[in-house]
Amino acid sequence: MKRRLFKEEHEIFRGQVRKFVEKEITPNYEKWEKDGICPREIYPKAGAQGFLCPWVPEEYGGSGADFLYSVVILEELAGYPGVMYILHSDVCAPYIYTYGTEAQKKKFLPGACTGENILAVAMTEPFAGSDLQAIKTTAVKKGDRFVLNGSKTFISNGILNNTVIVAAKTDLKAEKASQGMSLFLVEDGTKGYIKARKLEKIGYHSQDTAELAFEDCEIPEENLLGEVGKGFMYLMEKLQQERLVCAIGSVAGMFGVLEITKKYINERVAFGRPLSKFQHIRFKMAEMYTQAELARAFVDRLIEEHINKQDVVTETCMAKYWTTETLKDMVDDCLQFFGGYGYMEEYPIARMYRDVRVGTIYAGTTEIMKEIISRRIPI
């Protein structure tokens, strides 16, 4: 079905991204899964093609493209969640562009566009996940520097990053916990910045998730991102796009799993006929394709509204929770059609089964999404 969102130039770009994925990612992905990390080189290769931070203005090294180019990249990479271009380009880089000084933009964004400066964001701590106001990492002002102490966990791009955006408390006496938080740009190699441990996960094996530590880590004052005390507000402002990105990826995942399942049920024979001839399976596929189309229509609408700078916080929370939960259930149902083969690592459905589970947890759990929605709608 043709989607009115995209123009011809977006579809031409999609073809370019698809060729890149087929050449650089698909043949190597299983190796990266076994290695437990993607190679750094995959970022500069994407940067050379204009696939990183395409929305960044030309003066800072980008192409000045619209958000739909990011959507195309996300959709084409949906089957390879270990390659976190979108986290780098559309979750982390916007903080620098929106809240950074001119000097920070010129320093950090060109490398982000070329892939030489891989980005990460560190919010979550061992005892502060959904409740970001409970973070314990501190940043104490000493002369022209801030001294960071604390730890972060579950940090995507935790090993590969060259620059990490760190949330820390700068005012322990603030009347509200949210008022005492600030953001800092911490560069790899800074004394006291420790990439402590790469974490072993159920899924996303090729995506490096790590624990980070800051031990008397001195950050120059010019690496404060935005204003002191406004970090929590900045994080909340950027969550609309982050959750929309999750929903876009989940919808693409729905069509991806349905495609590989359709192929399998037409090839696999049981009791003398293809699985696709069994009414239960046909009806179940009909249900899932309907869910995928409904999800796409809703998310496409949100993409348009987000591009038009509308407040769709409530709706992106709805989309994030519903699409991730639906995808999780859909992959489970599809795996059942594969029977024992679905449990074998050589079949992509097995990896998808592991990978999609975390979607209902990161960027705000399903329960947190429902809590936000319930507060913003009349009940």
Phi, psi and omega in degrees: 000128180290133180257124186291347178302319192262141175262176182302321182294329177292322181288326174297316178298320179301318178299321179294317179296318181298319178296320179298315179299315181297326182273315191259334188252306184307312183292340187252350192296320181296324176296316179296323177299317179290323179289336181081014179192149173274150178286149179302328186299339183291339177283307177301327178297319178290320180299322180296336179265359181081024184264001177248131178048050183297338182281342182298135180301153183302327182295342178247015173102358181265194180254351182068028183278166179278169185298337181297333176293323175294322178299316179301313180300315180299316181294320181287339180259006186302330180277000183229065187294345178289342178266102192265051177300321185291319175304312180299310190277320192242000173246310184277308185303324179300331176299316182292317182292321185280318188251351184283157174284169178300319180295320179294319179299316181289332181278316191259331187283319179303317178293329176294325180288326180274344182092002178280338179242093182279133187254152173214165175229134185242101176249307189296140177233167181307328181237023178211096179251271179296328181267083184295336180293347183269008182298150183249345180300133183243156174225108184257129181286127176224102183064235181262024183223161170246140179251115182267137172219132180150189180217155178230155180219164182060038184268113178290142189063025183296328180269316187284339191298145170263333180220130178237135176272117187248130174269130182214156177277126177250348178221098182285348183255008181302143181301320175243138182303325182292340183275348184255019185252141178225164180246145182225146175264112182250124184266142177302139181095350177295132180301129180093352174266116188238123171275095196287311187201132172279129186271143176268127187240164175298314181229194181050043187299326183275358180261123186281111177248132189219164167265137178241146178230149178230113184240102185048047183276112184271121182247127178299147183305328182289353177265006169292129182261113183079209183261151176299134175087357182253009184301318181296319178297319180297317180298318180294322181296327184270353182290335178301312181291321181299317181286327174296318177302318178300317181293319179300313179297322180293319178295316177299323177297324178300310181292329178294314181290326178293324180295313181289331178287319179300317179298316183293315185290341175277339181264326186281127181252135175220136182054036174082009178210156179299150178302330182294349180272352179276130187301318182302316182291318178299315181295320180294319177296322178298317178299314185289322176296324177296315178300317182296318180292320177296317180297317180297317181299316180295312183292322177300322177297318180293325177300313179299315182293323178295317178300325179276011175062033176275153177279106179235036180303311181300313184291325178290329174295318177300312183295317182299312183291316187287319182290321180291321178292319180294316178298317179303312180292323182295315179297321178298315179296318181293320179301325180300325180292335179281347181062217181299330180295332179294342181265000182267135184298336183289346179263131182304331181299328180294316178295320179299321180301319179287319188289322189286343186300323185288345182302330180277001183247308185288161182060024181106117182295164176306319182294320177293321177301315180295324178296316179296315180300315183295332179282338187257356177243150179289125179237000000 
